[in-house]
Structure formats: C-alpha cells, structure tokens
C-alpha cells in the first residue's frame, strides 16, 4: 500500500491485490472499507453496503481474476484530518448486487 496525503483534507491509498489461490475470482470484485472514522468519506465509492460501509466495485478484465493475476485499486478519501490516511479494514467479496 502507498499513501498520499495533501493539505486540502484529501488522501489516497493505493493497493495491489493478487489472487494467491488456485481458484478463479469471477464476476465483480467488491472491496468494502469497514470502520472509516466519522466525517471521512470514500470519494470514489461505488455505493454503500446494507451496514452503511462504502465499497468499490471492480469490474475485472474478462470478468475474472485468474490465479497469480493482480489488480491495483486506488481509494480516495475526503474529510481527512491530520497528515495520515484514515484507518479502516478491507473486506474482499466476489459477486453482484449490493453487499
């Protein structure tokens, strides 16, 4: 993960995700950000879960992430305080619909 924080209360984290399993991840990859601090918003969210957490829907090339393949995803936050990106946990899901 790399972090970028600017003075205008905007931050971005960049992750590289890889499929380390022997199975294909198919359909969409849903990346849920759990536990964002109050007042911080995921500016590039695709939507919110039933629990209210923001998520990003990643449309995989050819609809799959094969074993050994990687993708890069950037998360952009607004309302950041201080000089660091906010704390949160990631949950990765595969599928369609709203998580």
DORO-31104 format. One record per residue: x, z, y of N, C-alpha, C in turn. Coordinates in steps of 0.1 Angstrom, whole numbers. Layout:
<pts>
nc1,nc3,nc2,cac1,cac3,cac2,cc1,cc3,cc2
X,Z,Y,X,Z,Y,X,Z,Y
...
</pts>
This chain:
<pts>
nc1,nc3,nc2,cac1,cac3,cac2,cc1,cc3,cc2
8,0,-12,0,0,0,9,0,12
5,-8,22,12,-7,35,1,-3,46
6,4,56,-3,9,66,1,3,80
-9,0,88,-7,-4,102,-16,3,111
-11,10,120,-20,18,129,-16,14,144
-27,11,151,-25,7,165,-31,18,174
-27,18,187,-32,28,196,-47,27,200
-53,16,196,-67,15,200,-77,20,190
-73,30,182,-81,37,172,-85,28,160
-77,17,158,-79,8,147,-67,9,137
-70,9,125,-59,10,115,-63,0,103
-52,-4,96,-54,-13,85,-45,-9,73
-51,-8,61,-43,-6,49,-44,-19,41
-32,-23,35,-32,-34,26,-28,-30,12
-36,-34,2,-33,-30,-12,-31,-43,-20
-23,-42,-30,-22,-52,-41,-28,-46,-53
-38,-52,-59,-44,-48,-71,-40,-58,-82
-37,-52,-94,-34,-61,-105,-42,-57,-117
-45,-67,-126,-51,-64,-138,-41,-62,-149
-39,-49,-152,-29,-45,-162,-35,-43,-176
-48,-47,-178,-54,-46,-191,-53,-59,-199
-58,-59,-211,-58,-71,-219,-71,-79,-217
-80,-74,-209,-93,-80,-207,-94,-87,-194
-103,-96,-193,-106,-103,-180,-116,-95,-172
-113,-94,-159,-123,-88,-150,-131,-100,-145
-144,-100,-147,-152,-111,-143,-163,-108,-133
-169,-117,-128,-179,-117,-117,-172,-113,-104
-177,-103,-97,-171,-98,-85,-163,-85,-87
-153,-83,-79,-147,-70,-79,-152,-62,-67
-157,-51,-70,-162,-42,-59,-153,-31,-57
-148,-29,-45,-139,-18,-41,-146,-9,-32
-149,3,-37,-156,13,-30,-146,23,-24
-148,27,-11,-140,36,-5,-148,49,-3
-144,59,-11,-151,72,-11,-144,82,-2
-152,90,5,-147,102,12,-140,99,26
-144,88,32,-139,85,46,-142,96,55
-134,100,64,-137,111,74,-148,107,83
-155,117,88,-167,114,97,-162,107,109
-169,97,113,-165,89,125,-157,77,123
-151,76,111,-143,64,107,-151,54,100
-150,42,104,-158,31,98,-150,20,92
-153,15,81,-147,4,74,-152,-9,81
-144,-15,90,-149,-26,98,-152,-38,90
-145,-40,79,-147,-52,71,-154,-50,58
-163,-40,58,-171,-37,47,-181,-48,44
-184,-50,31,-194,-59,27,-208,-52,27
-208,-39,26,-220,-32,25,-218,-17,23
-228,-10,19,-227,4,16,-234,7,2
-228,16,-5,-234,20,-18,-246,28,-16
-253,31,-27,-265,39,-27,-262,53,-21
-249,57,-23,-245,70,-18,-240,70,-3
-240,58,3,-236,56,17,-221,53,19
-213,51,8,-199,48,10,-198,33,12
-188,29,20,-186,15,23,-179,8,11
-182,-5,9,-175,-12,-2,-171,-26,3
-162,-32,-4,-158,-46,-1,-160,-53,-14
-167,-64,-13,-170,-73,-25,-159,-84,-24
-151,-85,-35,-141,-95,-36,-145,-106,-45
-146,-119,-40,-150,-130,-49,-137,-135,-55
-136,-133,-68,-124,-137,-75,-122,-152,-77
-110,-157,-76,-108,-171,-79,-112,-175,-92
-120,-185,-94,-126,-190,-106,-135,-179,-113
-138,-169,-105,-147,-159,-110,-141,-148,-119
-128,-148,-120,-121,-139,-129,-108,-134,-124
-104,-123,-128,-90,-118,-126,-84,-116,-140
-76,-125,-144,-70,-125,-157,-60,-114,-159
-57,-110,-171,-46,-101,-173,-33,-105,-167
-27,-97,-159,-14,-100,-153,-16,-106,-139
-28,-110,-135,-30,-115,-122,-32,-104,-111
-29,-107,-99,-30,-98,-88,-38,-104,-76
-44,-95,-68,-50,-99,-56,-45,-89,-45
-46,-93,-33,-43,-85,-21,-56,-83,-13
-59,-71,-9,-70,-68,-1,-67,-59,11
-72,-63,22,-69,-55,35,-82,-48,39
-80,-35,42,-91,-26,47,-88,-23,62
-98,-26,70,-97,-24,85,-106,-13,89
-100,-3,95,-108,9,99,-109,10,114
-120,14,119,-122,17,133,-125,32,135
-123,38,146,-126,52,149,-115,61,143
-103,56,141,-92,64,136,-86,73,146
-84,85,143,-77,95,152,-63,97,147
-54,99,156,-40,102,153,-33,89,149
-21,91,143,-12,79,141,-12,75,126
-21,80,118,-21,76,104,-35,70,100
-34,62,90,-47,57,84,-55,69,79
-68,68,78,-76,79,72,-74,81,57
-78,92,52,-77,95,38,-90,91,31
-89,86,19,-100,82,11,-96,79,-3
-105,77,-12,-103,74,-26,-109,61,-29
-102,53,-37,-107,40,-41,-114,41,-55
-125,34,-56,-132,32,-69,-133,17,-71
-129,12,-83,-130,-3,-86,-141,-5,-96
-150,-14,-93,-161,-18,-102,-161,-33,-103
-167,-37,-114,-169,-52,-116,-184,-54,-117
-189,-64,-110,-203,-68,-112,-210,-73,-100
-222,-75,-101,-230,-80,-89,-240,-69,-85
-247,-71,-74,-256,-61,-69,-249,-51,-60
-257,-41,-56,-252,-30,-48,-248,-18,-57
-235,-14,-55,-231,-3,-64,-238,11,-60
</pts>
